């Protein structure tokens, strides 16, 4: 009984109507504009899955070169998947409807440091994908970044960065969560760049052997290329690959390529 009661209080289900009501009161003009953007989707789907999920879905369709005017069963599956993802975001950022710190975080400093590096690298990549219109890459990296935010945990700047990235695709939810975090919601791309720079985000570099991807490493800005290559060789060695006799080329920020 106590477990069920705890779940009822701390696992409050995501309710898109609350997020929409918040934005409608905070910025009625923006809310009207967003509602007009959602017009191609039938009203019953907007009511069921919410404005955010529909806008997210339409951005995906636009990136695929489709209008979204004719809804199919697979489209509804996509909407349902987006709705579930937004629910995951909501639960990661709230406990009983408000932010809460992770009490175990201070005892995991080494893991925290590695996780933060990975988080910022994913956010940097998601931002680049968003700016270039690659919505599927943006979605994938945003989902991975979310998995690195413990429920109610993470630094305030990490949480703000994630929500600002989400704002482009789910404005109602991100606006409400930014308000709960005590962070302004209208700062946009300049604030994203500032947070990424302050996080000293590295870039994820692919390790490639004879044209096949064999691993990835996180490389910080300005890291010595020779050290990056040695790290790549060490990872491959740990995976049982002998790189003796291989040529190597490192393209900073992109790939370490080994070939014979």
N, C-alpha and C positions, 0 to 999 in steps of 0.2 A: 504493500500500500504506500509506504513512504517513498519507494523508488518511483512509483507511478505519479505521486504527488510532485516529486522533484522534477520529473520530466514535464509535467503539465505546466510548472512555473518557469522552468529554465529552457524548455524546448518549444517556446511559443511558436506556432506555425506562422509562416510568412503569409501576410494578408495584403495583397496588392491594393485593395481598396483604401486601406489606411495610408499607404505611401502616396497614392494619388490624391487623396483628400488633403494631405499635408502640402503637396506641391501646388494644388489648386488654390489653397489659402495663401501660400507664400508668394506665388508668382502666377496670377490668373492668366496673364497674357501668354506666358510660356506654355502653360497647361493647354490653352486653346490651340496654340500652334502645334503642339504635340498630338492633340486629338485629331486635328486636320490631317497630319502626316499619317495617322493610323487608318484613315478612311478606306483604303482599299481592302481592309480585312473586315469580314462580317462582324456586325455588332455583338452577336452572341459569343464569338470567340474573344473579343476584347473584354467582355464582361467576365468570361470564365478564366482567362489567362492573364489579363491585366495589360495596361498600356505599355509598361516597360517590356514585357515579353514580346508584344506585337511589334514595337519599334525595333527591338533587337533583331527579330525575325525579318523585318522588312530591310534592314541594313544588310543582312546576310543575302537576301534575295537580290538586292540591288548589286551587290558585289558579284553575284553569279550571272548578272545580266538579265534577270527576270523581273517582272512587274509585281508579282504577288497578287494579281487581281483574281486569278482562278485558284481557289484553295483545293488542295488534294489531301488524301489521308496522310501522306508522308509529311505534308506541311503541318498538319495538326500534331503529328508525332514530334516534329521539330519544335513547335510552340510549347508542347508539354515538357520537352527536354530543357528548353530555356527557362521555363517556369521553375523546374526543379533546381536548376543551377542558381537562380536568383534566391530561392529558398535556402540553399547552402550558404550563399553570401550573407543573408540575413542572420542565420544562426551562428555563423562564424564571428559576426560583429556584435551580437547582442546576447544577453543572458537575462531572461525576464524582461526584455525590452530596453535594456540599457547596457553600455559598455562595461566590461569587467576585466581586470587584469588576470593573467595566468599566474597562479601562486607558485607554480613549479619552475617558472622561467629562469629565476636567478640561479638555480642549481645546474643549469645546462649551458654554461657560457660558451664552451667550445662548439657544441652543436648549434647554439644560437648564432654564433659568428658565421659558421658555414652556411646556415640557413639564410641569414641576412644577405650574404653575398649572392646566393642563388636567387633569392627573392628579387633583389634589385636588378640582376641580370635579366630575369624573366620580364620584369616590368619595363625595362629599357627596350627589350625586343617587342613586347606587346605594343608599346607606344610607336615604335618604328613601323610595325605592321599596320596599325591603325592609320597613321599618317599616309601610308602608301596604298590604303584601300584593301589590304589583304585581311579580310575579316576573319577567315577561318584560322589564320595564324595568330591573330589577335585573341580570338576566343580560346585557342589551345593554351597559349602562354598565360592568359589571365586565369584560367582554371588551375594551371600548375602553381601559379603564384598564390592563389587562394589556399591551396593545400599546405602552404608554408606559414599560414597565419593560424596559430592555435586559437581555438574558440575563446574570444575575449582577450586574446594576447597580442603579441607583437608591439613594436614601438608605435607611438602616436604618428610619427612621420610615415612609417610603413603603411599604416592603416589609411592615412589620408591619401597617400599616393595611389593605393589600390582603388579607393572610392572615386578619385578624380579620373582615373582611367576608365572606370565603369560608367562614369557620368555620360560619356558619349553614347552609350548603348542602353543604359537603364537610368534615365534622369530622375525619375520619381524616387526610386529606392536609394540611389546614391545621395540625392539631396537630403533626404530624411536622415540617413545614417551620418552624413557629414555634420548635420545639425546636432545629433546626439554626441558626436565626437568633439563638438565645440570648434569645428573648423569651417571657414567660409566656403560656400558651395560654388561661387561664381568666379573663381580665379583662373580656371582653365589651363591652357597649354603652357603658359609661362610658369605657373606654379609647378606643373608636372616636371618641366625641364629643371627647375630649381631643386626639387626634391631628388631627382635622379642624380644631379651633380653632387648634391650634398651627401647622397648615399654612396658616392664614389663607385658607381656601378661598373662592374667588369663586363666582359662580353663572353658568351659561351662559344668556344672554339671546337669545331669538329675534328676528330682524329680519324684520318682516312688511310687505309692500306690497300694499295692496288685498286683504288676506286670504290672500295667498300667502307662504309662507316663502321668504325670499331669502338668508338667511345667519344666522350665530350669532356672538356675541362673548362673551368672558369678562369679567365685571364684578366688581371687588373690592368687599368691604363698605365702605360709606361713600363710594364714588366719586361725584363731582359728576354729577347727572343730565344737565346741559347738555353735559358732556364725553362722556357715554355716547351721547347723541343725535348729537353731531358725529361720533363714531367710527362710528356706524351709517351716517350719511350718506356718510362718506368711503368706507366699504366698498361701499356701493351705487354710488357714483360710479365706483369702480374697476371695477365690473362693467357699466358703461355705462348706468346708470339715472340720469336727471335728475330730482331730487326737487323742483325749483322748483314752487311752487304747491300742494305737498302739505301737509296738516295732519299733525301728529305727536303721538303720546301715548306716554309711557314708563311702564310699570308695573314698578317696581323688582324685579329678580330674575326677571322673567318675559318681558316682550316690549317691543320698540320697534315701534309700529304706525304706518305711514304710510298716509294715504288722502286722496282729493280730495273 
